[in-house]
Amino acid sequence: MHEQLNFIIEVLGTIAFSMSGSFAAMQKRLDPFGVLIIAFVTSVGGGTVRDLLLDLPVFWMHDLLTCAVIIITSIFTMVFKSLEKNFRVTLFIFDSFGLGLFTIIGVQKGLNVNIHPLICIGLGTITGCFGGIIRDILLNRIPLIFRKEIYATACIVGGAAFLLMTKYTNMSYTFIQIFTILLIVGIRTLAVKYHWQIPKFYGHDQNSEM
């Protein structure tokens, strides 16, 4: 049962980040090949970094299903792009769900190889965030994780909640997975709606004196 749910979560996360990457690329008016590349790196970027850190085979290089899901999702998004007029809202929705889904996958991957729980939270954050970082860098944007928006913090809170609930409650594993995924999505949504922000540093601009 757990393996089936993990498989569903991974497929849904791949779909969510594929759409997120596709919409972001279309915002920048990339051609279809560019859209596919951005969708691909958004979907597999975080998991690739995670697997390299864990010294494991990179997951998508041995799983044609992941590649097929990304390609089909990207094509679907491009074909039906005319149905979606507000790319910004759609990008946010799919990016938030991808963040939640992949964060929990990363935490579980760490637990499976007996990594310390605190490191597992870091792995979850990497899995959830790094695909978006690569996407934004390729699109010449400042990655969300480096801006004042609540992004990585949501992963950390969700990952910590997952570990605490797994260890200290008798709730079903399925419920804990779903709850923590929705917790991450909820934090991101509320942060944007109510303008929750992490304070940022302001440097001294030497040019202002010239």
Number of C-alpha atoms within 10 A of each C-alpha: 8 10 8 9 14 17 13 13 21 18 17 17 25 25 24 27 34 33 31 30 29 33 29 25 23 18 15 13 11 15 11 15 10 15 25 23 20 30 31 25 23 32 33 26 21 25 28 22 17 25 18 12 10 15 9 11 11 16 15 14 10 10 10 11 11 19 17 11 18 28 18 13 21 27 18 13 20 17 10 9 15 8 8 12 9 11 16 13 12 16 19 17 19 21 27 26 24 32 31 33 32 33 34 31 25 25 29 23 20 22 17 10 11 10 16 10 17 14 13 26 28 21 33 31 30 25 32 36 27 25 27 28 22 18 25 19 11 15 16 10 11 12 17 15 15 12 13 14 18 21 25 23 16 22 34 20 16 28 32 20 20 23 21 13 19 15 10 8 11 9 11 10 16 12 11 20 26 16 16 24 27 17 20 28 25 16 21 26 17 12 16 15 9 8 12 15 13 12 9 10 7 6 6 8 8 7 6 6 6 5
